[in-house]
């Protein structure tokens, strides 16, 4: 028995081949920025979408205005506070260091002229001046970076001051023993004071005054960015309200109106507050600091002139000018008195009230009297009456020393008045900026919330 082969019979009709499915194209992936832009375009085609965009822009503008205002005014308030609390006090301390050193030099020369027994009051004044200078140098060093110009000058003063006082003590010791070497030590000490200590103190004063000027400029700089951003924010808010009125015929949107009011308050507060601060700080500078600078220099010139006047009698012509024709100390005295007269003339012009002008007038009269008595004393000395000239220089009555004290007292009174003027005006300027950074930030947040609420009320009409 045979079996058919194990072969499948061929179908009568072969099935058609099914084509493979076509590949579905994958859409290109878009960036998040493109998606956001597309959604914004879609939203901008409908009124609710446009309102949402307007609300977001208004809120951002108002918040940005408040934030920038707070940032800029905080910087200016900090600078104004530095003027009151830091830079001006340091400038005043630098001037006091200069005055203390110059006064110590004048007192040392006066004590030397009095003979072996130095008057107690003169010695105490010298000690007080040296202690004041040392104390002020410690304060200045604590508030100054050692790597700055001021720091270098403070280091120089701290190094040279003990050397100066050592020379003065040697001069006193020799003077008590009646040895002429004391005069040489005194002249050497004066040279150290004139060539090293006082120039370093003057550079320190110039550096601190320069820092004060920088703080002035920083505090008075106009916040143009804040003002510009505030104007832009108000303009957009007015546009949004006008748009709302044209589309709904409603005069007011309470939310947008509140946001506009908040932005207006911040802008006015910014403009008026900063203008008042600028004006007060300008007064502090012109009516206070400029007068203080002139009066400080005048007092320093008077102290240097007094020291040179005393040394003229001590040296008795032993020290000449570079050309060898004139007495050095007498020449320096004349130069100092000329500078003193010029500074007092400037101070008289800067004084803006009787309390400032009267002490300056008294000082000018004292200077004229001082110069007259000095000429008399020089003539007496030239005539060979050394003791008579000495009495006319350091005597307790009708002497150049009496005139000098009158000038010094008047200048001290004028300085105290101008310092009060400066402090009052500078504090007023600082106070005009007080509260503005915090107030601007708070009002900006309220304005942004009010703008969003106003826009949402309009959106609710579409639901």
ROKERO-607253 format. One line per field, with one value per residue (C-alpha): residue number from 1; residue in three letters; x, y, z. Coordinates in steps of 0.001 Angstrom, whole numbers, plus 524288, in hexadecimal, padded with zeros to 5 digits. Layout:
REM ROKERO-607253
num (NUM, ...)
residu (ALA, ...)
x (X, ...)
y (Y, ...)
z (Z, ...)
This chain:
REM ROKERO-607253
num (1, 2, 3, 4, 5, 6, 7, 8, 9, 10, 11, 12, 13, 14, 15, 16, 17, 18, 19, 20, 21, 22, 23, 24, 25, 26, 27, 28, 29, 30, 31, 32, 33, 34, 35, 36, 37, 38, 39, 40, 41, 42, 43, 44, 45, 46, 47, 48, 49, 50, 51, 52, 53, 54, 55, 56, 57, 58, 59, 60, 61, 62, 63, 64, 65, 66, 67, 68, 69, 70, 71, 72, 73, 74, 75, 76, 77, 78, 79, 80, 81, 82, 83, 84, 85, 86, 87, 88, 89, 90, 91, 92, 93, 94, 95, 96, 97, 98, 99, 100, 101, 102, 103, 104, 105, 106, 107, 108, 109, 110, 111, 112, 113, 114, 115, 116, 117, 118, 119, 120, 121, 122, 123, 124, 125, 126, 127, 128, 129, 130, 131, 132, 133, 134, 135, 136, 137, 138, 139, 140, 141, 142, 143, 144, 145, 146, 147, 148, 149, 150, 151, 152, 153, 154, 155, 156, 157, 158, 159, 160, 161, 162, 163, 164, 165, 166, 167, 168, 169, 170, 171, 172, 173, 174, 175, 176, 177, 178, 179, 180, 181, 182, 183, 184, 185, 186, 187, 188, 189, 190, 191, 192, 193, 194, 195, 196, 197, 198, 199, 200, 201, 202, 203, 204, 205, 206, 207, 208, 209, 210, 211, 212, 213, 214, 215, 216, 217, 218, 219, 220, 221, 222, 223, 224, 225, 226, 227, 228, 229, 230, 231, 232, 233, 234, 235, 236, 237, 238, 239, 240, 241, 242, 243, 244, 245, 246, 247, 248, 249, 250, 251, 252, 253, 254, 255, 256, 257, 258, 259, 260, 261, 262, 263, 264, 265, 266, 267, 268, 269, 270, 271, 272, 273, 274, 275, 276, 277, 278, 279, 280, 281, 282, 283, 284, 285, 286, 287, 288, 289, 290, 291, 292, 293, 294, 295, 296, 297, 298, 299, 300, 301, 302, 303, 304, 305, 306, 307, 308, 309, 310, 311, 312, 313, 314, 315, 316, 317, 318, 319, 320, 321, 322, 323, 324, 325, 326, 327, 328, 329, 330, 331, 332, 333, 334, 335, 336, 337, 338, 339, 340, 341, 342, 343, 344, 345, 346, 347, 348, 349, 350, 351, 352, 353, 354, 355, 356, 357, 358, 359, 360, 361, 362, 363, 364, 365, 366, 367, 368, 369, 370, 371, 372, 373, 374, 375, 376, 377, 378, 379, 380, 381, 382, 383, 384, 385, 386, 387, 388, 389, 390, 391, 392, 393, 394, 395, 396, 397, 398, 399, 400, 401, 402, 403, 404, 405, 406, 407, 408, 409, 410, 411, 412, 413, 414, 415, 416, 417, 418, 419, 420, 421, 422, 423, 424, 425, 426, 427, 428, 429, 430, 431, 432, 433, 434, 435, 436, 437, 438, 439, 440, 441, 442, 443, 444, 445, 446, 447, 448, 449, 450, 451, 452, 453, 454, 455, 456, 457, 458, 459, 460, 461, 462, 463)
residu (UNK, UNK, UNK, UNK, UNK, UNK, UNK, UNK, UNK, UNK, UNK, UNK, UNK, UNK, UNK, UNK, UNK, UNK, UNK, UNK, UNK, UNK, UNK, UNK, UNK, UNK, UNK, UNK, UNK, UNK, UNK, UNK, UNK, UNK, UNK, UNK, UNK, UNK, UNK, UNK, UNK, UNK, UNK, UNK, UNK, UNK, UNK, UNK, UNK, UNK, UNK, UNK, UNK, UNK, UNK, UNK, UNK, UNK, UNK, UNK, UNK, UNK, UNK, UNK, UNK, UNK, UNK, UNK, UNK, UNK, UNK, UNK, UNK, UNK, UNK, UNK, UNK, UNK, UNK, UNK, UNK, UNK, UNK, UNK, UNK, UNK, UNK, UNK, UNK, UNK, UNK, UNK, UNK, UNK, UNK, UNK, UNK, UNK, UNK, UNK, UNK, UNK, UNK, UNK, UNK, UNK, UNK, UNK, UNK, UNK, UNK, UNK, UNK, UNK, UNK, UNK, UNK, UNK, UNK, UNK, UNK, UNK, UNK, UNK, UNK, UNK, UNK, UNK, UNK, UNK, UNK, UNK, UNK, UNK, UNK, UNK, UNK, UNK, UNK, UNK, UNK, UNK, UNK, UNK, UNK, UNK, UNK, UNK, UNK, UNK, UNK, UNK, UNK, UNK, UNK, UNK, UNK, UNK, UNK, UNK, UNK, UNK, UNK, UNK, UNK, UNK, UNK, UNK, UNK, UNK, UNK, UNK, UNK, UNK, UNK, UNK, UNK, UNK, UNK, UNK, UNK, UNK, UNK, UNK, UNK, UNK, UNK, UNK, UNK, UNK, UNK, UNK, UNK, UNK, UNK, UNK, UNK, UNK, UNK, UNK, UNK, UNK, UNK, UNK, UNK, UNK, UNK, UNK, UNK, UNK, UNK, UNK, UNK, UNK, UNK, UNK, UNK, UNK, UNK, UNK, UNK, UNK, UNK, UNK, UNK, UNK, UNK, UNK, UNK, UNK, UNK, UNK, UNK, UNK, UNK, UNK, UNK, UNK, UNK, UNK, UNK, UNK, UNK, UNK, UNK, UNK, UNK, UNK, UNK, UNK, UNK, UNK, UNK, UNK, UNK, UNK, UNK, UNK, UNK, UNK, UNK, UNK, UNK, UNK, UNK, UNK, UNK, UNK, UNK, UNK, UNK, UNK, UNK, UNK, UNK, UNK, UNK, UNK, UNK, UNK, UNK, UNK, UNK, UNK, UNK, UNK, UNK, UNK, UNK, UNK, UNK, UNK, UNK, UNK, UNK, UNK, UNK, UNK, UNK, UNK, UNK, UNK, UNK, UNK, UNK, UNK, UNK, UNK, UNK, UNK, UNK, UNK, UNK, UNK, UNK, UNK, UNK, UNK, UNK, UNK, UNK, UNK, UNK, UNK, UNK, UNK, UNK, UNK, UNK, UNK, UNK, UNK, UNK, UNK, UNK, UNK, UNK, UNK, UNK, UNK, UNK, UNK, UNK, UNK, UNK, UNK, UNK, UNK, UNK, UNK, UNK, UNK, UNK, UNK, UNK, UNK, UNK, UNK, UNK, UNK, UNK, UNK, UNK, UNK, UNK, UNK, UNK, UNK, UNK, UNK, UNK, UNK, UNK, UNK, UNK, UNK, UNK, UNK, UNK, UNK, UNK, UNK, UNK, UNK, UNK, UNK, UNK, UNK, UNK, UNK, UNK, UNK, UNK, UNK, UNK, UNK, UNK, UNK, UNK, UNK, UNK, UNK, UNK, UNK, UNK, UNK, UNK, UNK, UNK, UNK, UNK, UNK, UNK, UNK, UNK, UNK, UNK, UNK, UNK, UNK, UNK, UNK, UNK, UNK, UNK, UNK, UNK, UNK, UNK, UNK, UNK, UNK, UNK, UNK, UNK, UNK, UNK, UNK, UNK, UNK, UNK, UNK, UNK, UNK, UNK, UNK, UNK, UNK, UNK, UNK, UNK, UNK, UNK, UNK, UNK, UNK, UNK, UNK, UNK, UNK, UNK, UNK, UNK)
x (80000, 80590, 8038E, 80393, 80F55, 80E8F, 80D21, 802A8, 7FB34, 7FCF5, 7F17B, 7E953, 7EB62, 7F792, 7F492, 7F86E, 8043B, 80013, 808D5, 81010, 80986, 80F72, 8179D, 81050, 8183F, 81C9F, 81A1C, 82683, 8282C, 826B7, 82DBB, 826B8, 8287C, 821C2, 81678, 814CF, 81570, 80B19, 80235, 803F5, 80083, 7F49E, 7F0B3, 7F2B7, 7E82E, 7DDAD, 7D9B4, 7DB4B, 7E8F5, 7EC6B, 7E796, 7EFE0, 7FBF1, 7F8E6, 7F712, 8040C, 80B42, 80531, 8089F, 816AA, 81876, 81365, 81B77, 8279D, 82580, 82494, 8303F, 8392B, 834F4, 837B9, 84519, 8497D, 8447C, 84A54, 8579B, 855AD, 850BC, 85CC3, 86596, 85E5F, 85FD9, 86E6D, 86F5C, 86966, 86F1F, 87BF1, 882A8, 8801C, 883E5, 89063, 8932B, 890FF, 899EA, 8A489, 8A35F, 8A412, 8B062, 8B688, 8B257, 8B6E8, 8C45B, 8C5DA, 8C128, 8CA91, 8D5CD, 8D1C2, 8D036, 8DD9B, 8E407, 8DCAD, 8E0CB, 8EEDA, 8EEC6, 8E9CC, 8F6E8, 8FB43, 8EEA0, 8E43B, 8D6D3, 8CDD7, 8C291, 8CB19, 8D078, 8C2C6, 8BE3A, 8C971, 8C680, 8B803, 8BADF, 8C3AD, 8B9B8, 8AEB5, 8B694, 8BA02, 8ABED, 8A6C8, 8B0F3, 8AC3E, 89E34, 8A1FF, 8A9DD, 89E4E, 8958D, 89F4E, 8A4ED, 8B3AA, 8B5E1, 8AF42, 8B5BF, 8B003, 8B54E, 8C31A, 8C282, 8BD82, 8C8EF, 8D275, 8CC9A, 8CCF9, 8DB57, 8DFE5, 8D820, 8E02C, 8ECB1, 8E7B8, 8E3F3, 8F140, 8F7FB, 8EF66, 8F30D, 90183, 8FF85, 8F8D0, 90343, 90E25, 9064F, 90478, 91320, 9157A, 91C5E, 91B26, 919D0, 90B88, 908B9, 90EAF, 90627, 8FA2B, 8FD49, 8FF8E, 8F287, 8EBE1, 8F1E0, 8ECB2, 8DF54, 8DF7F, 8E590, 8DFDF, 8D4D6, 8CCC9, 8CDDE, 8C973, 8BE22, 8BA7B, 8BA75, 8B210, 8A87F, 8A83B, 8A5B2, 89A93, 894A5, 8954C, 88DF1, 883D2, 88219, 88004, 87558, 86F1A, 86E98, 86958, 85E96, 85A7E, 85AC7, 84D8B, 846A1, 843E5, 840EE, 8368E, 83068, 83025, 82A59, 82000, 81BEF, 81B0E, 812DB, 80963, 80860, 804DE, 7FB02, 7F458, 7F423, 7EDEB, 7E343, 7E09A, 7DFAE, 7D668, 7CDEF, 7CD44, 7C96B, 7BFE9, 7BBB9, 7BEA0, 7C5FA, 7CD4B, 7D2F6, 7D543, 7E0B1, 7E7EE, 7E4B6, 7EAA9, 7F6D4, 7F83B, 7F6BE, 80138, 80AC9, 80815, 80AC7, 8179F, 81BC3, 81867, 81EC5, 82ADC, 82BB8, 82862, 82FD1, 83C31, 83B41, 83A2B, 84588, 84DD5, 84AA5, 84DC1, 85A70, 85E30, 85BD5, 8640A, 86F00, 86E67, 86A2D, 87151, 87C4E, 88220, 88259, 88826, 892E3, 89669, 895EE, 89E16, 8A88B, 8A7E6, 8A9E0, 8B51D, 8BB76, 8BA47, 8C084, 8CBC3, 8CDCF, 8CE34, 8D845, 8E0B9, 8DF78, 8E481, 8EF8A, 8F3A0, 8F711, 8FD12, 905F9, 90924, 90CD2, 91495, 90BE5, 90B04, 902F6, 90862, 90E34, 914DE, 90F22, 90419, 9006D, 8F953, 8EFC9, 8EC5D, 8E9E2, 8E16B, 8DA03, 8D70A, 8D2B7, 8C9E0, 8C39F, 8C0EF, 8BA56, 8B2BB, 8AD6C, 8A921, 8A24A, 89B1F, 89674, 890ED, 88AB4, 88427, 87DFA, 87959, 87342, 86489, 86014, 864B4, 868CB, 8723A, 876DD, 87929, 883EE, 88A94, 88A2E, 88FF4, 89ACE, 89DDE, 89F28, 8A7CC, 8B08E, 8B246, 8B5B7, 8BEF4, 8C661, 8C7A0, 8CD04, 8D61E, 8DC1C, 8DE26, 8E496, 8ED93, 8F1C9, 8F47E, 8FCB9, 9040F, 90730, 90E0B, 903A6, 901E3, 8FADA, 8F16A, 8EE9F, 8ECA1, 8E29E, 8DB95, 8DB0C, 8D749, 8D2F9, 8C5B0, 8C15D, 8C257, 8CA4A, 8C953, 8C5F7, 8B9EF, 8B5EF, 8B849, 8AF88, 8A4DA, 8A5C6, 8A5FF, 89A2D, 89265, 895DB, 89223, 884DB, 882B9, 88659, 87CD6, 871C7, 87496, 87579, 867D2, 862FD, 868B7, 86383, 855C5, 85505, 85B45, 851FD, 84662, 84B39, 84C91, 83F27, 838C6, 83C69, 83861, 82D5C, 82D34, 83364, 82A0A, 81E73, 8211E, 82217, 81580, 80DC3, 812CB, 80DF0, 800AE, 8001D, 8034E, 7F8C4, 7EEF0, 7F21B, 7EFFD, 7E331, 7DE89, 7E1AE, 7DB67, 7CECF, 7CE70, 7D179, 7C616, 7BCDF, 7C0A7, 7BCDE)
y (80000, 80CCF, 81A09, 82739, 82F6F, 838C1, 8448A, 84EAF, 850EB, 85E74, 86791, 86A47, 878FA, 87E8A, 888E4, 896D2, 89C79, 8A6C4, 8B2C9, 8B6E7, 8C231, 8CF6D, 8D5AC, 8E05F, 8ED0F, 8F18B, 8FFF8, 90784, 90A68, 918BC, 92025, 924D3, 932C4, 92FBC, 92927, 934D8, 93E33, 93663, 93648, 944ED, 9470A, 93E94, 945B6, 952E0, 94FBA, 94FA9, 95A7F, 95227, 94E80, 95C97, 96085, 9560E, 95AF1, 9690C, 9654E, 95E1B, 96979, 97356, 96B4D, 96958, 977C5, 97C60, 97250, 97598, 98415, 981BC, 97890, 981A3, 98D3D, 985DE, 981AD, 98EFB, 996CB, 98D1E, 98FC6, 99E67, 99D4E, 99542, 99FA2, 9AA5D, 9A2B4, 9A14A, 9B006, 9B1F5, 9A680, 9A31D, 9AB7A, 9B8FB, 9B4E6, 9AED8, 9BB4D, 9C337, 9BA01, 9BBA5, 9CA6C, 9C916, 9C0E2, 9CB96, 9D636, 9CE82, 9CC5E, 9DA8F, 9DF38, 9D5FE, 9DBA5, 9E987, 9E607, 9DF6F, 9EB96, 9F46D, 9EC0C, 9EC47, 9FB17, 9FC44, 9F758, 9EBB7, 9EBD3, 9E925, 9EE98, 9E3E2, 9E82A, 9E7E3, 9DA6C, 9D527, 9DA7B, 9D3A5, 9C6BF, 9C7F7, 9CA7E, 9BE90, 9B604, 9BB00, 9B84E, 9AA96, 9A77F, 9AC76, 9A48C, 9984F, 99B69, 99E42, 991A4, 989BD, 98F41, 98EF2, 98402, 9839B, 981AF, 98E85, 99BC1, 99FE4, 99389, 99683, 9A454, 99F7F, 995EC, 9A103, 9A96F, 99E6F, 99BFD, 9AA26, 9AF95, 9A871, 9AD3A, 9BB22, 9BA66, 9B480, 9C037, 9C985, 9C2BB, 9C3F8, 9D25C, 9D439, 9CCB9, 9D510, 9E17F, 9DE79, 9DD18, 9E9DE, 9E31E, 9E974, 9DBF5, 9DC65, 9E65A, 9DD66, 9D217, 9DADE, 9DF61, 9D14E, 9CD63, 9D893, 9D432, 9C67C, 9CC1D, 9D542, 9CBCE, 9BEA2, 9BEE2, 9CA58, 9C698, 9B8C2, 9BE45, 9C743, 9BBEB, 9B425, 9BF70, 9C0B7, 9B218, 9B1F1, 9BE35, 9B7CB, 9AC09, 9B54D, 9BB91, 9AE1C, 9AB17, 9B841, 9B55E, 9A7A2, 9AC8E, 9B796, 9AFEA, 9B02D, 9A2DB, 9A43C, 995CD, 995BA, 9A253, 99D76, 99061, 99725, 99FBD, 993EC, 98C7B, 997D6, 99974, 98B07, 98BB8, 99791, 990AE, 98490, 98CAB, 99432, 98751, 98204, 98E36, 98D94, 97F41, 97F31, 98D77, 98CEC, 99886, 991BB, 9847D, 984A7, 97B62, 982A0, 98F78, 98AAC, 985DA, 99317, 99A08, 9916D, 993A7, 9A249, 9A2F0, 99BC0, 9A46E, 9B108, 9AC26, 9A8A1, 9B5A6, 9BE73, 9B6C0, 9B5FB, 9C459, 9C831, 9BF44, 9C53A, 9D2E1, 9CFD7, 9C904, 9D479, 9DD80, 9D4AA, 9D5D0, 9E44B, 9E99D, 9DFB6, 9D7C5, 9E279, 9EBD2, 9E139, 9DEC3, 9ED39, 9EF39, 9E315, 9E80E, 9F58F, 9F018, 9E79C, 9F365, 9FB1A, 9F019, 9EEA1, 9FD56, 9FD6C, 9F282, 9F991, A0642, 9FF95, 9F8F7, A060C, A0A2F, 9FCF3, 9FC38, A0AD8, A0AA4, 9FDF2, 9F772, 9FE09, 9FBFF, 9F400, A001C, A03E7, A1196, A111E, A0B0B, 9FE5F, 9FE95, A0CEC, A0A33, 9FE64, A06A3, A1100, A06A7, A0045, A0D23, A1089, A0347, A054B, A124E, A0C35, A00E8, A0A16, A123F, A05F3, A01BC, A0F13, A0D6B, 9FF9C, A033F, A0446, A090A, A11A8, A0622, A0223, A0F93, A15CE, A0C66, A0DEC, A1CC2, A1B80, A12E3, A1CC3, A279D, A1ED9, A1C1D, A2AA6, A2CD2, A212B, A2641, A33C9, A2E62, A2562, A30DB, A37BC, A2BBF, A2A14, A3848, A36A9, A2A88, A3137, A3C5C, A32A7, A316B, A22A2, A21EC, A2CA0, A25AE, A18D1, A1F31, A24B0, A16FF, A0E45, A17FE, A16D6, A2484, A2C43, A218A, A1A5F, A0E42, A1528, A18D1, A0AF4, A05A6, A0F0F, A0A83, 9FC36, 9FD94, A0462, 9F9F2, 9EF31, 9F5B5, 9F71A, 9E8DB, 9E432, 9EBF7, 9E720, 9D921, 9DA7A, 9E027, 9D4DD, 9CA5B, 9CFDE, 9D133, 9C3E6, 9BD12, 9C3C6, 9BEDA, 9B119, 9B1D0, 9B5D0, 9A882, 9A0E4, 99734, 99901, 98BD3, 9840A, 98C8A, 98B64, 97C9E, 97B5B, 98487, 97D8F, 9707D, 97666, 97CCD, 9700C, 968CF, 9738B, 972F3, 96440, 9658E, 96FFD, 967AC, 95B92, 96308, 96617, 957CE, 95325, 95988, 94F6E, 943A7)
z (80000, 7FBFB, 802BB, 7FC1A, 7FEAC, 80A3C, 801B1, 80300, 7F6D4, 7F10A, 7F314, 7E78B, 7E92B, 7EFEB, 7FA66, 7F722, 7FE4E, 808A4, 807E7, 81464, 81B7A, 81865, 82337, 82AA6, 82A43, 837D7, 839EC, 83D2C, 84B93, 84F37, 859BA, 865D9, 8614B, 85473, 85B87, 86482, 85907, 851BD, 85DA2, 85F3B, 850FE, 852B1, 85EF5, 8588D, 84EA0, 85927, 86272, 86EDD, 86A68, 867C1, 87533, 87BA2, 87475, 8781D, 8866F, 886CD, 88066, 889A9, 8959C, 8910C, 88DEB, 89B06, 8A296, 89AA7, 89D41, 8ABDB, 8AC21, 8A473, 8ACA9, 8B937, 8B428, 8AF32, 8BAC1, 8C44A, 8BE0F, 8BF4F, 8CD39, 8D0A5, 8CAB3, 8D214, 8DEA3, 8DBE2, 8DA5A, 8E7DB, 8EF43, 8E8A8, 8DE63, 8E428, 8F202, 8EC8B, 8E4F6, 8F156, 8F8F8, 8EEAE, 8EFFC, 8FECF, 8FD7F, 8F54A, 8FEE0, 90AB7, 904D5, 900C1, 90E16, 91502, 90D15, 9107D, 91EE7, 91F3F, 9199B, 9231E, 92EA4, 92A24, 92924, 9371D, 93C05, 94431, 94BF9, 941DE, 945C3, 94A5F, 941B7, 93591, 938F2, 93B72, 92E56, 92770, 92E4C, 92B2C, 91CCB, 91BB5, 922B7, 91A0C, 90DBE, 9126D, 915F5, 908F6, 9019E, 90884, 904B7, 8F6A9, 8F5B0, 8FAB3, 8EFED, 8E4B9, 8DC8B, 8DE81, 8CFE4, 8CC16, 8CAC3, 8D7CC, 8DE0F, 8D94D, 8DEB4, 8EBD6, 8EC64, 8E985, 8F435, 8FE19, 8FB1A, 8FB07, 90674, 91106, 90A88, 90AE9, 91945, 91C3C, 91610, 91DCB, 92A85, 92735, 9244E, 9316C, 938CC, 932F4, 934EE, 9436C, 944A7, 93D77, 93237, 924A5, 91E97, 9228A, 91802, 90DB9, 91217, 911B4, 903E9, 8FFA4, 905A9, 8FE90, 8F1B8, 8F3E3, 8F6D2, 8EB12, 8E13D, 8E53B, 8EF22, 8EA45, 8DBC6, 8DF36, 8E737, 8DBEE, 8D253, 8DBC4, 8DC90, 8CDB8, 8CC16, 8D5FA, 8D03C, 8C2D1, 8C80D, 8CDBD, 8C04F, 8BA44, 8C42A, 8C13C, 8B2BA, 8B4FA, 8BDFE, 8B4D8, 8A809, 8A14F, 8A08A, 89203, 88FF4, 89A98, 895BF, 887B2, 88B71, 893B3, 88864, 87F7A, 8898D, 88AFF, 87C56, 87A90, 885AE, 87F97, 87275, 8788A, 87F0C, 8728D, 86B21, 87550, 8743A, 86567, 86589, 870E5, 871B1, 8803B, 8858C, 89084, 89360, 8A200, 8A195, 896E3, 89D7A, 8AA56, 8A32D, 89C8C, 8A997, 8AFCF, 8A49E, 8A4F3, 8B38A, 8B1E5, 8A691, 8ADBF, 8BA40, 8B280, 8AB52, 8B6D7, 8C125, 8B930, 8B567, 8C3B3, 8C72B, 8BC4E, 8C0FD, 8CF37, 8CBBC, 8C313, 8CEAF, 8D73B, 8CD61, 8CA0E, 8D741, 8DF9F, 8D9B2, 8D130, 8DCAD, 8E548, 8DB5D, 8DA7D, 8E936, 8EBC0, 8E288, 8E89F, 8F637, 8F19F, 8EB12, 8F7BA, 8FF93, 8F612, 8F601, 904D8, 90526, 8FB18, 902AC, 90EEF, 90792, 901FA, 90FCC, 9132A, 9073A, 9071D, 8F8C8, 8F91F, 8EEE0, 8E198, 8D562, 8CA17, 8C3BC, 8D07F, 8D095, 8DA9A, 8E792, 8E43F, 8EF8E, 8ED98, 8DF2F, 8E261, 8EC4D, 8E205, 8D849, 8E257, 8E654, 8D823, 8D61C, 8E2C1, 8DDE9, 8D104, 8D7C8, 8E0F9, 8D56D, 8CF2E, 8DC03, 8DD3B, 8CFC5, 8D2D4, 8DFF5, 8DDFD, 8EB4B, 8F660, 8FECA, 8F422, 8EFD5, 8FD2C, 9019B, 8F462, 8F5C3, 90361, 8FE08, 8F34F, 8FD58, 9058B, 8F9DA, 8F735, 90581, 9055F, 8F98F, 8FF91, 90C43, 904DA, 8FD99, 90A8C, 91074, 904B1, 90597, 9141C, 9116F, 9065E, 90FA4, 91885, 92315, 922E3, 92FF4, 92BEE, 91F11, 92636, 92F11, 92349, 91D6B, 928DA, 93341, 93995, 935A2, 928FC, 92290, 915A9, 91D93, 922D4, 914F0, 91061, 91B23, 91725, 9090B, 90D07, 915F1, 90B39, 90148, 90AD0, 90CD1, 8FE2B, 8FBE7, 90649, 90005, 8F23F, 8F727, 8FCE7, 8F00D, 8E879, 8F193, 8F178, 8E2AB, 8E016, 8E97D, 8E2F7, 8D5D5, 8DAF9, 8E135, 8D45B, 8CED4, 8DADD, 8D8DA, 8CA15, 8C66F, 8CEFC, 8CB7B, 8BCE7, 8BDA4, 8C58D, 8BCC9, 8B0B6, 8B5B2, 8B8ED, 8AB92, 8A49F, 8AC46, 8A95C, 89ACA, 89A87, 8A201, 8988B, 88CB2, 892DA, 8951B, 886BA, 8836F, 88BD1, 88230, 877FA, 88025)
